[in-house]
Amino acid sequence: MHRSLRKSLFLAVALGILISSSGCVYRANISQGNIVEEEDLDQVEVGMTRNQVRFLLGTPMVDDPFHRDRWDYVYYVKIGRKDATAKRWVTIEFEADTVTEIQRNRNLADNL
């Protein structure tokens, strides 16, 4: 009886340590997308070509086959388990290879 009690106590302590340490798992910071600096975005103007926009802002992360005339620049940073601390979504619309519209601060999902 003494041996089974010791075994049960050992299992309970081991389980307690395992459960309490599972909340201490390190979560790396996550940075996704294109960092779009305000100074660079200020230089983008209606009438510019795709190459000029690519030079200023870089290539968009996603090449959307359903929206060939739209480039979306999305960026967010998550620190550990917290929601995104910095997020940005910029859309550039093109027509015949020239910029027709710039949407600066579109809303990203709150749960990022």
N, C-alpha and C positions, 0 to 999 in steps of 0.2 A: 504494500500500500504506500509506503514511504517513497519508493522508487517512482510510482506513477504520479504521485503528487509533485515530486521534483520535476518530472518530465513535463507535466501540465504547466507548472510555474515557469519553466524555461521557455516553453512555447508561447505563453502569454507575454512574457517579457520580450521575446524576439518579435512577436507580432506587434507589440506596442512600439518598439523601436522602428520597425519597418514602416508602420503607419505614420509615426511622427516625422520620420525623415523624408517621406514622400513629398511633403510640402516644402522641402528645402532644395528641391531640384533647381539647378541653375537654368535660367531661360536667357538665351543670347538675345541681344538687340537685333531687330530685324529692320533692314532698310531695303525697300523695294521701289523700283521705278527709276525715272529720270529726275535728277535734281534740277529744277528750273529756277535759276536765279532771277530775281526781279529786274536787275539791270539788263540781262539778256532778253527777257520778255518785253521790256520797254522798247527794245530796238526792232521788234517784229511789227511790221506794218502791212496794211492791206495793199495788195499789188506786188508783194515780194514773191519770188519763185520758191519752189520746194527746196532747191539747193541752198538758197539763202537762209531759209528757216532751219534746215538741217545743220548748217554751219553754226548758227547761233544757239540752237537748243539741243542739237544732237538728233539721232534717229529715235523715233518713238519705240517703246518697248514692244508693243503689239501691232502687227500688221493685220488689220481687220479686213478680210476679203469682202465683207458686206458694206463697208464704208470706205471705198478707195480714195474718196476725196475728203477724208477727215483723218487728222492725226490727233491722237489723245496722248497727252503727257501726264502720267499719274505717278505720284510719289507719296510714300508715307514711311514713317519711322515708328516702330513699336519698341519700347524700352521694357524688357522683362515681360511680366504678365499684364502690364497696364495697356490701356487702349492707345491708339496712335497718338503720339505727342505732336507730330507735325505731319500734315497731309495737304496735298494740293492736286488739283485736276484742271489741266488747261487743254482746251480743244482748239485746233486750228482747222478751219474749213478752206478747201481749195476749189477752184473752178478753172479748168483749162490750165492747170499747173501754176496758178497764182492764188495768193491768199485773198479770200473774200470776207472772212469773219474770224475774229479772235474772241474766244470765251475764256476769260481769265480764271475765275474762281468758282468752278462748278462744285457742287456738294458731293462728297464721298459718303459712303455708308457710315453711320455712327458707330457700328460695332467693329470697325477696323482697329 
